[in-house]
Amino acid sequence: MITRMKNIISAGLLCCGIAAALTACTDTWDDHYEGLGGTNGVHEGTLWQAIKSNPELSNFAKVVESCDFAKSLDGSQVFTVFAPTNDKFSEAQAQAYIAEYQKQVADSVLEEDNTVLKEFIQNHVALYNYSVSSLSNDSIVLMNGKYALLTNDAIGGVKMKSKNQLYGNGVLYTLEDKVNYLSNVFEYVRKDADLDSLRSFLYNSHYYYKEFMPSLSVPGSIVDGKTQYLDSVFTQRNELYSYLGLINSEDSTYWMVAPTNQVWQKLVEEYEPYFNYPEGVEDRDSMVYTNTRMAIVSGTTFSRTFNPDASLNDSVLTQNSIKNYTSRKAQYGMPFEYYIFRHAQEHEGYLDQDEADIVNCSNGQVRKDSKWDIDKQMTFFQYRVIEAEARNSIKELSKVKDSHGDSIATISTTMSYVTSDNRNFYDRVWSNSFVEFKPEVATVNHSVTFYIADVLSNIGYDIYLVSAPALASDSNATSAQRIPTLIRCTLNCPGQGTVNLPVTADGKATNLATKADSIDYLLLAEDFKFDYCTVGVEDENLQVTLKVETRASASQYRNQTYSRTMRIDCILLVPHGSLLLPEALPADDDISVSDQGYPGVLMYPHGQSAKSKRWYMLR
């Protein structure tokens, strides 16, 4: 049982309607209304005829008729109508509704978005028949999907003047006043002039559109091989709900931190340079527009289901967070708490009560934020960890021609693992695995080139190459296997060409030596900025690459000063300013290197207050 009213349904209303049907349609007219007047309690005529003939409902009737809704209440579809009388619903109010309806029609506003239909008429109508008794205390679904409490003498807190009046196509109640309409989070954004910029993004027709549902529509004849539908049913879709959560759903509860227009404009100006795509990228302008604004709204919504009152004082897990600790570790290589905000209700925290204008909605809250304390290093500006062993991370290996003229790789790749009994290195190598690049041709140096995908533009990265020692996978490694490796690194970037790392004043290449028996974080570049963004870019020719090559001379190799074997754990791109060396730890933080169980570099989410810092060891 699905309403064909205006031929538009919403996904939420569909589910609610089916649920209501299973309840309401199990009862018979006689069971509900025997003895209420007329034959078996049924008055003659339809709901519309009853409304039209009632002088107390003349103002309500004018709106219903002028908004082309009368024919629905005059048909065979079953409704319950809660009609406000003229006592507190004046003719002037009715005329204002009619004028607004006509204006929106002239402006080509979709019927499902017409506020007069949705917020007034459908806010006083429910599908199916509902009666009340002295024991009634039920939540029902109105035609617009809103929930309203129905008791013996009130609907949504509005007192009834008459009730249980049964007609041929439903039940009529008269009310002392209008039923209040409370917007949900998604709807509220559309109404508040302070949130116009956010509204234009969320309601952009590229993401917010109608989708035809043939399985729910009524098929007719077939013309030229295509089915003609007698009644077409559509559902409203918004692709952004998969990122923000179902902020339009009356069955969910969400809070949204919403940037005001001034904040939005400031953030767009700040974030847009981070998404400067190369000219060759397909749909470049669309990607710049979308990803800039997605960076703003990511981390702004969270479900109260996952964030009950008891947890808000500790942490807030927003919609884009990875809520499971193990899953976070698997996704990021360590459990970074992106999109998770600690001590959120403290001063200058994510939910600081003093910095937001809080608006209650039917399914949660909108917290209008004119200051903005959401740190980009806790949301979209993240560590990039390129594991050497990850699928598709290697672009190519160095090659030479064999005696037949065929190209063969000069090195081979071997996966190496750190076992749990290796106490010196277990859980210090990223994912406890690395790749060993072993020489296949002894007389030359070798290279491996990695893809560095999904970098942001014009934002500083500290770039590290992380190497592992032979002892990490073999505690019995020989002295010959434990020789350090001399390497050189070259970055190739779209628009910037080849860049030797580390970057020197004269731009010349520099050789670096790995540590023999330690995990080594080789700093290749500090606060390095890419000219172009590659987030979401599929063209391999537009990706950043890093070439790592051995540089041992013949004599150094022969004398075993340096090896030509490379053991690469990962390439690490760190947002500049996110690293804190142990000796630089603030005195007021009760944490030390020994607390972590092993030496190394400590990382903290940049920009958080001292009380909300969460510390991690770079392994």
C-alpha positions as CSV (number, residue, x, y, z in Angstrom):
1,M,0.0,0.0,0.0
2,I,1.8,3.0,-1.3
3,T,0.4,6.5,-1.7
4,R,0.4,7.8,-5.3
5,M,-0.3,11.3,-4.0
6,K,1.5,13.7,-6.4
7,N,3.2,10.6,-7.7
8,I,6.2,11.3,-5.4
9,I,7.3,9.3,-2.3
10,S,10.3,9.5,-0.1
11,A,12.3,6.4,1.0
12,G,11.6,7.1,4.6
13,L,7.8,7.7,4.0
14,L,7.6,4.5,2.1
15,C,8.9,2.4,4.9
16,C,6.7,4.3,7.4
17,G,3.7,3.9,5.3
18,I,4.2,0.1,4.9
19,A,4.6,-0.2,8.7
20,A,1.4,1.8,9.3
21,A,-0.5,-0.2,6.7
22,L,0.4,-3.4,8.5
23,T,-1.2,-2.0,11.6
24,A,-4.1,0.0,10.3
25,C,-5.3,-2.3,7.6
26,T,-5.8,-5.2,9.9
27,D,-8.7,-3.5,11.5
28,T,-12.2,-3.4,9.9
29,W,-14.3,-0.3,9.7
30,D,-17.0,-1.8,11.8
31,D,-14.6,-2.8,14.6
32,H,-13.4,0.8,14.9
33,Y,-16.4,2.8,14.3
34,E,-19.6,0.8,15.2
35,G,-22.1,3.1,16.8
36,L,-20.3,6.4,15.8
37,G,-23.2,7.6,13.6
38,G,-24.5,6.7,10.1
39,T,-24.8,3.2,8.8
40,N,-22.2,1.1,10.8
41,G,-20.8,4.5,12.0
42,V,-19.9,5.8,8.5
43,H,-21.1,9.3,7.5
44,E,-22.1,9.8,4.0
45,G,-19.7,11.4,1.5
46,T,-15.9,11.8,1.3
47,L,-13.5,13.6,3.6
48,W,-13.3,16.5,1.1
49,Q,-17.1,16.8,1.0
50,A,-17.1,16.9,4.8
51,I,-14.4,19.6,5.0
52,K,-15.9,21.7,2.3
53,S,-19.4,21.7,3.9
54,N,-18.1,22.5,7.4
55,P,-18.1,26.4,8.0
56,E,-15.5,26.0,10.8
57,L,-13.0,24.6,8.3
58,S,-13.5,27.1,5.5
59,N,-10.0,28.5,5.8
60,F,-8.4,25.1,5.8
61,A,-10.6,24.1,2.8
62,K,-9.4,27.1,0.8
63,V,-5.8,26.0,1.2
64,V,-6.5,22.4,0.3
65,E,-8.4,23.3,-2.8
66,S,-6.0,26.0,-4.0
67,C,-3.1,23.6,-3.6
68,D,-4.7,21.0,-5.8
69,F,-5.1,18.6,-2.9
70,A,-8.9,18.4,-2.8
71,K,-9.1,15.7,-5.4
72,S,-7.0,13.4,-3.3
73,L,-9.3,13.7,-0.3
74,D,-12.3,13.2,-2.6
75,G,-11.0,9.9,-4.0
76,S,-10.8,6.3,-2.9
77,Q,-7.5,6.5,-1.0
78,V,-7.9,6.2,2.7
79,F,-6.7,9.1,4.9
80,T,-7.0,10.5,8.4
81,V,-7.3,14.3,8.4
82,F,-6.6,16.6,11.3
83,A,-8.2,19.9,10.2
84,P,-7.5,23.1,12.1
85,T,-10.7,25.2,12.6
86,N,-11.0,28.9,11.9
87,D,-10.6,29.7,15.6
88,K,-6.8,30.1,15.3
89,F,-6.3,29.5,11.6
90,S,-7.3,32.8,10.0
91,E,-8.3,33.7,6.5
92,A,-5.1,35.8,6.3
93,Q,-3.0,32.8,7.2
94,A,-4.7,30.7,4.6
95,Q,-4.2,33.3,1.9
96,A,-0.5,33.6,2.8
97,Y,-0.1,29.8,2.4
98,I,-1.9,29.9,-1.0
99,A,0.3,32.8,-2.2
100,E,3.5,30.9,-1.1
101,Y,2.3,27.7,-2.8
102,Q,1.7,29.6,-6.1
103,K,5.0,31.3,-5.9
104,Q,6.9,28.1,-5.5
105,V,5.0,26.5,-8.4
106,A,6.0,29.6,-10.5
107,D,9.6,29.1,-9.4
108,S,9.4,25.4,-10.6
109,V,9.9,24.1,-7.1
110,L,9.4,20.3,-7.1
111,E,6.1,19.2,-5.6
112,E,7.9,17.1,-2.9
113,D,9.8,20.2,-1.9
114,N,6.9,22.6,-1.9
115,T,6.8,23.8,1.8
116,V,3.1,24.4,1.8
117,L,2.2,20.9,0.7
118,K,4.9,19.3,3.0
119,E,4.8,21.5,6.1
120,F,1.1,22.4,6.3
121,I,-1.2,20.1,4.3
122,Q,0.7,16.9,4.7
123,N,1.4,17.8,8.3
124,H,-2.3,17.5,9.0
125,V,-2.9,14.3,7.0
126,A,-2.0,10.7,7.7
127,L,-2.3,7.6,5.4
128,Y,-4.9,5.1,6.5
129,N,-7.5,5.3,9.2
130,Y,-6.7,6.1,12.8
131,S,-9.2,6.3,15.6
132,V,-8.7,7.1,19.3
133,S,-10.1,5.9,22.6
134,S,-9.5,6.7,26.2
135,L,-6.4,4.5,26.2
136,S,-4.8,6.0,23.0
137,N,-1.2,7.1,23.3
138,D,0.4,6.2,20.0
139,S,3.0,7.8,17.7
140,I,1.7,7.9,14.2
141,V,3.3,8.9,10.9
142,L,1.9,11.9,9.1
143,M,1.9,12.0,5.3
144,N,5.2,14.1,5.2
145,G,7.0,11.4,7.3
146,K,6.9,13.3,10.6
147,Y,5.9,11.5,13.7
148,A,3.1,12.9,15.9
149,L,1.8,11.7,19.3
150,L,-1.9,10.8,19.0
151,T,-3.8,10.6,22.3
152,N,-7.5,10.6,23.2
153,D,-7.9,14.3,22.9
154,A,-4.8,15.7,21.0
155,I,-2.5,15.3,18.1
156,G,1.0,16.6,18.4
157,G,0.0,18.4,21.5
158,V,-2.9,20.3,19.8
159,K,-6.3,19.8,21.3
160,M,-9.2,18.2,19.3
161,K,-12.6,19.8,19.0
162,S,-14.1,16.7,17.4
163,K,-12.8,13.2,16.7
164,N,-13.4,9.8,15.1
165,Q,-15.7,11.1,12.4
166,L,-15.7,8.3,9.8
167,Y,-16.4,9.0,6.1
168,G,-16.2,6.8,3.0
169,N,-12.5,7.3,2.5
170,G,-11.2,8.0,6.0
171,V,-11.5,9.7,9.4
172,L,-11.8,13.4,10.2
173,Y,-10.7,15.3,13.3
174,T,-11.1,19.0,13.9
175,L,-8.5,20.9,15.9
176,E,-8.2,24.0,17.9
177,D,-5.0,25.1,16.2
178,K,-2.4,24.0,13.6
179,V,-0.1,21.1,14.2
180,N,3.4,22.5,14.6
181,Y,5.9,21.5,12.0
182,L,9.4,20.8,13.1
183,S,12.1,20.6,10.5
184,N,14.7,17.8,10.5
185,V,18.4,18.5,10.2
186,F,18.4,18.4,6.4
187,E,15.3,20.6,6.1
188,Y,16.5,23.1,8.6
189,V,19.7,23.8,6.6
190,R,17.5,24.9,3.7
191,K,15.5,27.4,5.7
192,D,18.2,29.3,7.6
193,A,19.6,32.3,5.7
194,D,22.8,32.0,7.8
195,L,23.4,28.6,6.2
196,D,22.7,29.5,2.5
197,S,26.2,28.3,1.4
198,L,25.8,24.9,3.1
199,R,22.3,24.7,1.6
200,S,23.5,25.3,-1.9
201,F,25.9,22.4,-1.6
202,L,23.6,19.9,0.1
203,Y,20.7,20.6,-2.3
204,N,22.8,20.7,-5.4
205,S,20.9,18.9,-8.2
206,H,24.0,16.9,-9.0
207,Y,23.6,15.0,-5.7
208,Y,19.9,15.7,-4.8
209,Y,17.6,14.2,-7.4
210,K,14.5,12.1,-8.1
211,E,14.9,8.5,-9.1
212,F,12.2,6.6,-10.9
213,M,11.1,3.3,-9.2
214,P,9.5,1.0,-11.8
215,S,8.9,-1.8,-9.3
216,L,6.5,0.5,-7.4
217,S,4.9,2.1,-10.4
218,V,1.8,0.9,-12.3
219,P,2.7,-0.4,-15.7
220,G,0.4,0.2,-18.7
221,S,0.7,-0.7,-22.4
222,I,4.0,-1.2,-24.2
223,V,4.7,1.3,-27.0
224,D,7.7,0.9,-29.3
225,G,9.1,-1.8,-26.9
226,K,8.9,0.5,-23.9
227,T,6.5,0.2,-21.0
228,Q,4.2,3.1,-20.5
229,Y,3.3,3.7,-16.8
230,L,-0.1,4.7,-15.7
231,D,1.2,5.9,-12.4
232,S,4.9,6.7,-11.9
233,V,6.5,6.6,-8.5
234,F,9.7,8.4,-7.7
235,T,11.9,8.5,-4.6
236,Q,14.1,11.4,-3.6
237,R,17.8,10.6,-3.5
238,N,20.8,12.5,-2.1
239,E,24.3,11.0,-2.7
240,L,25.7,13.0,0.1
241,Y,23.8,11.0,2.7
242,S,26.3,8.2,2.4
243,Y,28.9,10.7,3.7
244,L,26.8,12.7,6.2
245,G,24.4,10.1,7.4
246,L,20.6,10.1,7.0
247,I,20.1,13.6,8.3
248,N,16.7,13.7,6.5
249,S,15.4,10.6,8.3
250,E,12.8,10.9,11.0
251,D,13.8,7.5,12.3
252,S,17.4,8.6,13.1
253,T,18.9,11.2,15.4
254,Y,21.9,13.3,14.2
255,W,23.7,16.4,15.3
256,M,25.3,18.6,12.7
257,V,27.9,21.2,13.2
258,A,26.9,23.6,10.5
259,P,29.3,26.4,9.3
260,T,27.6,29.8,8.8
261,N,28.0,31.6,5.5
262,Q,31.0,33.6,6.7
263,V,32.8,30.5,7.9
264,W,31.9,28.6,4.8
265,Q,33.4,31.3,2.5
266,K,36.5,31.5,4.6
267,L,37.0,27.7,4.5
268,V,36.3,27.5,0.7
269,E,39.1,30.1,0.1
270,E,41.4,28.2,2.4
271,Y,40.7,24.6,1.2
272,E,40.3,25.2,-2.6
273,P,44.1,25.4,-3.2
274,Y,44.4,21.9,-1.6
275,F,42.4,20.5,-4.5
276,N,44.1,22.1,-7.4
277,Y,43.8,19.3,-10.0
278,P,46.0,19.0,-13.2
279,E,44.3,20.4,-16.3
280,G,44.3,16.9,-17.9
281,V,42.0,15.4,-15.2
282,E,38.5,14.6,-16.5
283,D,35.7,16.7,-14.8
284,R,38.5,18.8,-13.2
285,D,36.2,21.7,-12.2
286,S,33.6,19.5,-10.7
287,M,36.3,17.7,-8.6
288,V,37.7,20.9,-7.3
289,Y,34.2,22.1,-6.4
290,T,33.0,18.9,-4.8
291,N,36.1,17.9,-2.9
292,T,36.7,21.3,-1.5
293,R,33.2,21.3,0.0
294,M,33.3,17.7,1.1
295,A,36.5,18.6,3.1
296,I,34.4,21.2,4.9
297,V,31.4,19.0,5.7
298,S,33.3,15.8,6.5
299,G,33.3,15.3,10.2
300,T,30.4,17.7,10.8
301,T,27.7,15.1,11.5
302,F,27.4,12.3,14.0
303,S,24.7,9.8,15.0
304,R,23.4,9.9,18.5
305,T,23.1,6.1,18.3
306,F,26.9,5.8,18.4
307,N,27.3,8.8,20.7
308,P,24.9,8.5,23.7
309,D,25.1,11.1,26.4
310,A,27.4,9.0,28.5
311,S,30.1,9.0,25.8
312,L,30.0,12.7,24.8
313,N,32.3,13.8,27.6
314,D,34.9,11.4,26.4
315,S,34.8,11.4,22.6
316,V,32.6,12.0,19.6
317,L,32.7,9.6,16.7
318,T,31.5,11.5,13.7
319,Q,29.9,9.9,10.6
320,N,33.2,9.6,8.7
321,S,35.2,8.0,11.5
322,I,36.2,4.4,11.6
323,K,34.6,3.4,14.9
324,N,36.4,0.1,15.5
325,Y,40.0,0.3,16.8
326,T,41.2,-2.8,14.8
327,S,39.6,-1.5,11.6
328,R,41.3,1.9,12.1
329,K,44.6,0.2,12.5
330,A,44.0,-1.8,9.4
331,Q,42.9,1.2,7.3
332,Y,45.6,3.7,8.3
333,G,48.5,1.4,9.4
334,M,48.0,2.6,13.0
335,P,44.8,3.6,14.8
336,F,44.8,7.3,13.9
337,E,41.7,8.9,15.3
338,Y,40.6,10.9,12.3
339,Y,37.1,12.3,12.6
340,I,37.1,11.4,16.3
341,F,37.1,14.3,18.8
342,R,38.2,13.9,22.4
343,H,36.8,16.1,25.2
344,A,34.5,17.7,22.7
345,Q,32.4,19.6,25.2
346,E,35.3,21.4,26.8
347,H,36.1,25.1,26.0
348,E,37.0,25.5,22.3
349,G,36.2,21.8,21.8
350,Y,34.1,20.3,19.0
351,L,30.9,20.8,20.9
352,D,31.7,23.9,22.9
353,Q,28.2,25.1,24.1
354,D,29.4,28.7,24.1
355,E,30.4,28.8,20.4
356,A,27.3,27.5,18.7
357,D,23.7,28.6,18.2
358,I,21.8,25.3,18.9
359,V,18.6,24.6,16.9
360,N,16.5,21.6,17.9
361,C,15.1,19.6,15.0
362,S,12.7,16.7,14.6
363,N,15.6,14.3,14.3
364,G,18.4,16.0,16.3
365,Q,20.2,19.3,16.3
366,V,21.9,21.8,14.1
367,R,24.7,23.6,15.8
368,K,25.4,26.8,13.9
369,D,29.1,27.5,14.2
370,S,30.5,30.9,13.5
371,K,34.0,30.2,14.8
372,W,35.0,26.7,13.6
373,D,37.2,24.6,15.7
374,I,37.3,21.5,13.5
375,D,41.0,21.0,12.7
376,K,41.7,19.9,9.1
377,Q,44.5,17.6,10.5
378,M,41.8,15.7,12.4
379,T,39.7,15.3,9.2
380,F,40.8,15.3,5.6
381,F,44.5,16.4,5.9
382,Q,45.8,13.0,6.9
383,Y,49.0,10.9,7.0
384,R,49.6,9.1,3.7
385,V,51.2,5.7,4.4
386,I,52.3,3.9,1.2
387,E,53.2,0.4,2.2
388,A,55.8,-1.2,0.0
389,E,53.9,-4.4,0.0
390,A,50.5,-2.9,-0.8
391,R,48.8,-3.8,-4.0
392,N,49.6,-1.5,-6.9
393,S,52.1,0.5,-4.9
394,I,55.0,-0.4,-7.1
395,K,55.1,1.1,-10.6
396,E,58.2,-0.5,-11.9
397,L,61.6,-2.1,-11.1
398,S,64.9,-1.3,-12.8
399,K,65.6,-3.4,-15.8
400,V,68.5,-4.3,-18.1
401,K,68.8,-6.1,-21.5
402,D,69.8,-9.8,-21.4
403,S,71.8,-11.5,-24.0
404,H,68.7,-12.0,-26.1
405,G,67.8,-8.3,-26.0
406,D,64.9,-8.9,-23.6
407,S,64.3,-6.6,-20.6
408,I,64.7,-8.3,-17.3
409,A,64.4,-6.9,-13.7
410,T,67.7,-6.3,-11.9
411,I,66.0,-7.0,-8.6
412,S,63.4,-9.3,-7.2
413,T,60.8,-8.6,-4.5
414,T,60.4,-10.8,-1.4
415,M,57.8,-10.2,1.3
416,S,59.3,-10.3,4.8
417,Y,57.4,-10.5,8.1
418,V,58.1,-9.6,11.7
419,T,57.0,-12.4,14.0
420,S,55.6,-11.8,17.5
421,D,58.6,-13.5,19.1
422,N,60.9,-10.8,17.6
423,R,60.5,-8.5,20.6
424,N,62.9,-5.8,19.3
425,F,60.9,-5.2,16.1
426,Y,57.4,-6.6,16.4
427,D,54.8,-3.9,16.2
428,R,57.4,-1.3,15.2
429,V,57.4,-2.1,11.5
430,W,54.2,-0.9,9.9
431,S,51.8,-3.8,9.5
432,N,54.7,-6.0,10.7
433,S,55.8,-6.6,7.1
434,F,58.1,-5.0,4.5
435,V,59.5,-5.8,1.1
436,E,63.1,-6.9,0.5
437,F,64.4,-5.9,-2.9
438,K,67.2,-8.4,-3.7
439,P,69.8,-8.0,-6.6
440,E,69.3,-10.3,-9.5
441,V,72.2,-8.6,-11.4
442,A,75.2,-8.1,-9.2
443,T,77.1,-5.6,-11.4
444,V,74.7,-2.7,-11.3
445,N,72.7,-0.5,-8.9
446,H,69.0,-1.0,-8.8
447,S,65.8,1.1,-8.4
448,V,62.2,0.7,-7.5
449,T,59.5,3.3,-8.3
450,F,56.5,3.7,-6.2
451,Y,53.2,5.4,-6.8
452,I,52.3,8.1,-4.3
453,A,48.5,8.5,-4.8
454,D,46.0,10.8,-3.3
455,V,48.2,13.8,-2.3
456,L,46.8,17.2,-1.6
457,S,48.2,20.3,-3.3
458,N,49.7,23.4,-1.7
459,I,49.8,21.9,1.7
460,G,53.0,20.9,3.5
461,Y,54.1,17.3,3.9
462,D,57.2,15.9,5.7
463,I,58.2,12.9,3.5
464,Y,59.9,9.9,5.1
465,L,61.3,6.7,3.6
466,V,61.0,4.0,6.3
467,S,63.5,1.2,6.0
468,A,63.7,-2.0,8.0
469,P,66.9,-3.9,9.0
470,A,67.6,-7.5,8.2
471,L,67.2,-8.4,11.9
472,A,63.5,-7.4,11.7
473,S,62.6,-10.6,9.8
474,D,65.6,-12.7,10.8
475,S,67.1,-12.4,14.2
476,N,69.9,-14.6,13.0
477,A,70.9,-12.4,10.1
478,T,74.6,-12.6,9.3
479,S,76.9,-9.6,9.3
480,A,76.9,-9.5,5.5
481,Q,73.1,-9.4,5.4
482,R,73.1,-6.5,8.0
483,I,75.2,-4.1,5.9
484,P,73.5,-0.7,5.4
485,T,72.3,0.5,2.0
486,L,73.3,3.7,0.3
487,I,70.3,5.1,-1.6
488,R,69.1,8.1,-3.6
489,C,65.5,9.3,-3.9
490,T,63.8,11.2,-6.7
491,L,60.3,12.5,-6.7
492,N,58.4,13.0,-10.0
493,C,55.4,15.3,-9.7
494,P,52.9,16.5,-12.3
495,G,53.7,20.1,-13.1
496,Q,56.9,20.1,-11.1
497,G,58.9,17.5,-13.0
498,T,61.8,15.7,-11.2
499,V,62.8,16.7,-7.7
500,N,65.9,15.3,-6.0
501,L,65.3,14.4,-2.3
502,P,66.4,15.6,0.1
503,V,66.0,19.0,-1.5
504,T,69.3,21.0,-1.4
505,A,69.9,24.6,-2.1
506,D,71.5,23.8,-5.4
507,G,68.9,21.1,-6.3
508,K,71.6,18.4,-6.6
509,A,71.0,14.8,-5.7
510,T,72.0,13.6,-2.2
511,N,72.8,10.1,-1.1
512,L,71.4,8.7,2.2
513,A,72.6,5.7,4.2
514,T,70.2,3.5,6.1
515,K,70.9,2.3,9.6
516,A,72.3,-1.2,9.8
517,D,70.3,-2.7,12.7
518,S,67.5,-0.2,13.2
519,I,64.2,0.9,11.7
520,D,65.2,4.1,10.0
521,Y,63.0,7.1,9.2
522,L,64.9,8.9,6.5
523,L,63.6,12.5,6.1
524,L,63.5,13.1,2.4
525,A,61.7,16.5,2.5
526,E,60.3,18.9,5.0
527,D,57.1,20.9,4.5
528,F,57.1,19.8,0.8
529,K,54.2,21.2,-1.3
530,F,52.8,19.5,-4.4
531,D,51.5,21.8,-7.1
532,Y,48.7,19.5,-8.0
533,C,46.2,17.3,-6.1
534,T,45.8,13.7,-7.1
535,V,42.9,12.6,-4.7
536,G,40.6,10.4,-6.8
537,V,42.7,10.7,-9.9
538,E,42.7,7.4,-11.9
539,D,45.1,8.3,-14.7
540,E,48.5,6.7,-13.7
541,N,50.3,9.3,-15.8
542,L,49.2,12.0,-13.5
543,Q,50.3,10.3,-10.3
544,V,53.2,11.3,-8.1
545,T,56.0,8.7,-8.1
546,L,59.0,8.2,-5.9
547,K,62.1,6.4,-7.3
548,V,64.4,4.8,-4.8
549,E,67.8,3.6,-6.1
550,T,70.9,2.1,-4.6
551,R,74.1,4.1,-5.0
552,A,76.9,1.8,-3.8
553,S,80.0,2.1,-5.9
554,A,81.8,-1.0,-7.2
555,S,84.4,-0.7,-4.5
556,Q,81.9,0.0,-1.7
557,Y,79.9,-3.0,-2.8
558,R,83.0,-5.2,-3.1
559,N,84.3,-4.1,0.3
560,Q,80.8,-4.6,1.9
561,T,80.7,-1.0,3.0
562,Y,77.2,-0.7,1.5
563,S,74.7,-3.2,0.2
564,R,72.6,-3.2,-2.9
565,T,69.7,-4.8,-1.1
566,M,66.9,-2.6,-0.1
567,R,64.4,-3.4,2.7
568,I,61.6,-0.8,2.4
569,D,58.8,-0.7,4.9
570,C,56.8,2.3,3.6
571,I,56.8,5.8,2.4
572,L,55.3,8.2,4.9
573,L,53.8,11.6,4.1
574,V,53.2,13.4,7.3
575,P,51.2,16.7,7.6
576,H,53.8,19.3,8.5
577,G,53.7,20.1,12.2
578,S,52.2,16.8,13.3
579,L,55.4,15.2,14.5
580,L,56.8,15.8,18.0
581,L,60.2,14.5,18.8
582,P,60.6,12.9,22.3
583,E,63.0,15.7,23.5
584,A,60.4,18.3,22.6
585,L,57.6,16.8,24.7
586,P,55.9,19.5,26.8
587,A,56.6,19.3,30.5
588,D,53.0,19.4,31.5
589,D,52.2,16.2,29.6
590,D,52.6,13.0,31.7
591,I,54.0,10.9,28.9
592,S,57.4,9.6,28.2
593,V,59.1,7.5,25.6
594,S,59.4,4.7,28.1
595,D,55.6,4.7,28.5
596,Q,55.3,3.5,24.9
597,G,57.7,0.6,25.4
598,Y,60.2,1.5,22.7
599,P,62.1,4.5,21.4
600,G,61.0,6.3,18.3
601,V,59.0,9.4,17.2
602,L,55.8,10.5,18.8
603,M,52.9,11.8,16.8
604,Y,49.9,13.8,18.0
605,P,47.0,15.3,16.1
606,H,48.1,18.8,15.5
607,G,46.0,21.7,16.8
608,Q,44.2,19.9,19.7
609,S,44.3,21.4,23.2
610,A,46.8,19.7,25.6
611,K,43.9,18.0,27.4
612,S,42.6,16.4,24.2
613,K,45.9,15.2,22.7
614,R,46.2,11.5,21.9
615,W,49.7,10.3,21.5
616,Y,51.0,7.6,19.1
617,M,54.4,6.1,18.5
618,L,55.6,6.0,14.9
619,R,56.8,2.5,14.6
